[in-house]
Amino acid sequence: MRHLKAVPLSRKNLQEFIDRLKCEEPDAWPTFLYRAWAIVAEELEKSDAASETVISTVAAAHACALAVSARVQADARSLARQEVSSAILSILNCVKRIRASIRNALNEVAQTEFGEGHADSEVVTNFFNGCADFVKGVPSEADVVRMVNAFGFPTHEIEKLNRRIPAKPTLKLISDWESMHPSVRTAVELELQKLVSDRSSDLKALDVFSTVAHSLANESVTATRENSGDLLIAYVAEVAEIWRRWQLYPGRATRDGDSEYRSQFHRFLEFVLINQLDPRSRLFDRLNDEELMRNRKFLASLPLDADERAEAGIGPRYQWLISEHHIREANKPDSKNGT
């Protein structure tokens, strides 16, 4: 099973989409939904149930897609917060140990950036940039190198679209800062505002980094949940109930000698959900010989070493959204989903 990602398609207007499906013949539906309809209408010979089964499942798939997108976004924000916290703690410990001359220079950056008494995100990122620019130019020593790494200077060059304007790379620390949940950034900025108001004249970089680190540690931690399996199981359970209402069997199936075989219910689940999350998927339309050859030629033209070339491959990795595990869990008699 592949990792799911947030997609804008999950925000489409559900009612408008369902109304359109009801007004059209199935052969005018999106390809994956038509294939789901064909499983019920033709393979299972339940033409009277096919359209309603698909349309009801679209609603379940849409809810699943929304939940997945929200989960993935929350995970990304949680990870960004962890990255910022780790980087700030590393910088903080280095500032405590570095030579006084370097520390004094960083204090000047803090007093310059926070000198007007503001502590919003723009000021904070300017402070990060100012500190990073300074330590980048300091002769290498252990703690300076650690600080440079913690600020996260990009290792790749940025293409200059307008050569008259120098392209400045974005620090990883700043990218992660901007990726945190707005409420987390606001909480940190409020603590910095208190610090700046009390100590604007003799503000030290150590104080700023310490306040950021302390604020991030005090905020309630939201556990990262990269696995969306529980959301998929809930989707399968809901669709299983839809199938049972039409006297259809929502189970798994295997076939000796065919590792890619999936039950009709399994394929139906995948068709409807994939229409919400990845409507351009090639899971059921694999690359033909001509497309594979074109990919091979393109891969051969790339300046890759042996390991990179082996990892790149020559085509997409076809992975199902729904696994047999999800179906098995959703169909357990004691399932929390009530199936």
N, C-alpha and C positions, 0 to 999 in steps of 0.2 A: 504494500500500500504506500502511496506517495504522501509527502507532507502537503497539507493544504495551505492555501494562501488567501489573503483578502483580495477580493475582486469587486470592481464597481458594478458588475452585472447583478450582484446580489441586492443592489439598491433599486432595481427597476420597479415600476409601479405594478404590483402583483395583480390588482383587480383589473386594470386595463389589459394586462397580458391574458388573464383568464377569460375576460369578455371576448377578446379577439379569438381565442381558441374555440370558444363556444359558437362563434359565428362562422368559423371556417370548417371546411372538410379536413379530416386528418391528413390527407395527402398534401395539404397546403401548410401544415404545421412545420416548425423547425425539424430538421432531419432526425435528431435524436428522439424527439417526442413522437414522431411518426413511427419510428422503429419500436418504441415502447408500446404504442397502440397496436402495432402488428403482432406483437407477442401475445397479447390478450385476444385480439380479434381473430387472428389467423392460426397461430400455433396452438392456442388453447380453445379456439372456436367459441369464444364468448363475445361476439360482436356487439351484443346489447350492453355489455359492461365496459367495453374497451375505452370509449371516450371519457366516461365519468371516472373510471379508475385512473386514467392518466391525469385528468384535470385536478382531481383530488390530491394526487401525488405531487403535482406541481406546487401546490400550496405548502405541502410538507417539505419539499425540497427547497423552496424559497426560504422558509423559516430556518432550515438547517444552514443554508448559505449565509444568511444574516448572522446567525450565531457563530459560524466558523469565522467570518470576517471580523466580528467583534473580538473573538478569542485571539485571533492572530494579531490584531492591532494591540490588544492588551499585552500579549506576550512580547511584542516588539518594544512597547513602551517600558515594560518591566526590565527587559534585557538592557535597554539604553540606560535606565537608571542604575542598574548594577555596574555597567561599564563606567559611567560617570563617577560613581562612588569609589570604585577601585582605582581609577586614574587620580582622583583628587587625594585619596589617602596616600598614594605613592608620592605625589608631588609634595604633600604636606610633610611627610617624613624626610624627604630630601631637603626641603627648605630649612628644617630644623638642624640639618647637619652641614649644609654648604658653608663656604667661606663668607665672612661678614660682608665683604665687598659685593658679592653677588646678591646676598640677602638685602643689602641696602638699596641696590639697583631695583630689585623687585618691589621694595617698599615705595620707591618713587613712582613706579608704574601704578601701584594701588592708589596712591594719593592723587595722581594725575587723573585716572579714570573715574574714581569715585569722588573727586574733589568738589563737584557741584552738588553733592548730597543726594544723588539718585542711585538706585540699585536695581534697575530693570534689566531685562535680558540683553538689551543692546550694550549696556555698560558692562555687564558680566562677560559677554563674549569679547568685547574690546580689551578687557583686563586679561582674559586668557590669551588673546592674540599678542598683547604687549609683552607678557611674561615669556611666552613661547619664542617670540622674535628675539628677545634678549638672550635667553639661554642657548638658543641655536647658534649664536655668535660667540659664545664663551668657549675657550679651549676645553677640549674633552677631559673630563674626570668622571669618576664613577657616578656620583649623584647627579651631575649635569646630564649625563647620558640617560640615566633613568628618567629624569624630568622630560627630556626631549621625547623619549619613547612614550611617556604617559600622556603628553599633549597630543601625540599621534600625528606627526607630520606625514602627509601622503607620500608614498614611495614612487608614484607615477607622475609624469608630467601632464600638465593641463594644456589642452589645445587652446591657443589664443585666437579667438574669433576676430578680434580687433587688435592688431598688433600695437596700436597707439596706447591701448589700455593694458597695463601689466596684469596678468592673471595671477591672482593670489589663491593658493590652495586652501581649502577649508580643513582645519584641524579635526581629527576624529573626535576629540573631546567636545568640540563645539557641535559637530553633527549629532553626537549622542545627547548633548544637552538639549538641543532643539527637538529631539525625538522623544524626550520624556513627556509624560502627561502634563498638560498645562497647570494642573493643580499642584503638582510636585514642584515645578519651576516657581510657581507663585509663592509656595511656602518657603522655599529657599530664599527667594528675593526679599520676602518680608523680614526674615532674620537678618539678611545683609543690610536692609534699610535701617534696622535698629542699630546695627553695628556702626554703620556710617554716620548716623545721627549722633551717636555718643562719642565717636573717636575720629572725626573727619580730619583733624589737624595732624594727628600722629598715627594714622592708620598704617598698619603693616600687612604685607602680603600674607604672612603667617596667619594673621587674624582672619583674613578673607577665606583662605583655604580651610582653616579650622572650622569656621562657621558653616561653610558649604558641606563639609564632611559630617559635622554634627547634625545638621538639618536633614540630610539624606538618611542618616542612621536613625533619627527619631521618627521619621515618617513611617506610617504603617506599611509593612511590606506585603505586596501582593505576589503570591506564588506564581511562578511562570509555569504555564501548562501548554507546552508545545503540541502535545498529543490531543487531537480532537476526536478521539475514539468514542467518548461518551456521547458527543453530539451526533455522530454517525449512527450509533446504536439506537438512539432515540428516534432518529429518522426512519431506520429500518423497522422499528417496532410500530411506528405510526402507520407506515405503508402496509405492514403485515396485517393490521386490523382492517385496512381498506380492502385488501385482497380477501380476507375471511368473510367480509360482509357480502361479497359476490361469489362465495363458495369456491374461491381459488386457494391453492396450496402455496403458502409463502415459505418454502423451504430451500435447503441446499441440495446440490447434486454433484456427483463426480462421475467420471467415465474413464475406465482403464485405458492406459496408453495415450490419454489426451489431457495433459496437464493444464491446458488453457480452457477446458470445458467449464462452463458455468450454467447454473440452473436458469430456467426462464425467469423466476422471481429475481435472481441475482442480476441478470442482464437488464431487466425492467428497472430495478433500483438504480443501476448505473446510468442508464440512458437518461432518466429524468433528472437525476442530480447533476450529471455532467453538463446538461443543457444550461443549468444555472451557474456552475462554477467554471466550466471550460468548454464552451460550445465549439471551439475549433480543434478539439482533441482528435488525434489520429489513432486512438486506442482501437477503434473498430475499422479503420481504413489505413492499413499499414503502408509504408512506403513501397512503391513498386521498384522494379529493377532500374528503370531510367532515373528515378529520383535518388536511389542509392548510389548510382554511378556518379551523378552530379555532386552529391555530397562527398564522395571519395575524392573527386578532382579538387573540390574546394578545400578539403582538409589537407590534401597534399601540397596546396599552394601556401599554406600558413607556415610562418617561421617558428615551428614548435620543436622542442627537443623530444627524445624518444618517449619519456614518461608522460609529457603533456599530450603527445599525439595518441598514446594508448588510452589516456583518460578521456580525451575528447570524444572518441567514438565517431560513428558515421551517421547516426540518426537519433531520433528522440527515444527516450526510455519509456516504454509503454507500461503504465502502472494503473491499476484499478483504484478508484476511490473507496469502494466497498470491498471488504474482505469477507471470507467465510466466518471469521471470528465474530464480525459484527452481526451477521445473521444468526449465528449460534447463540450469542449472548442475548440478542433481542427476543429470541424464541424460547428462552428458558422459562419454565413454569413459574419460577419464583422471581422473575425479572422485575426490577423496580418500575419498569415501564408498563407493567400490568398486562403483558402479553403472555 
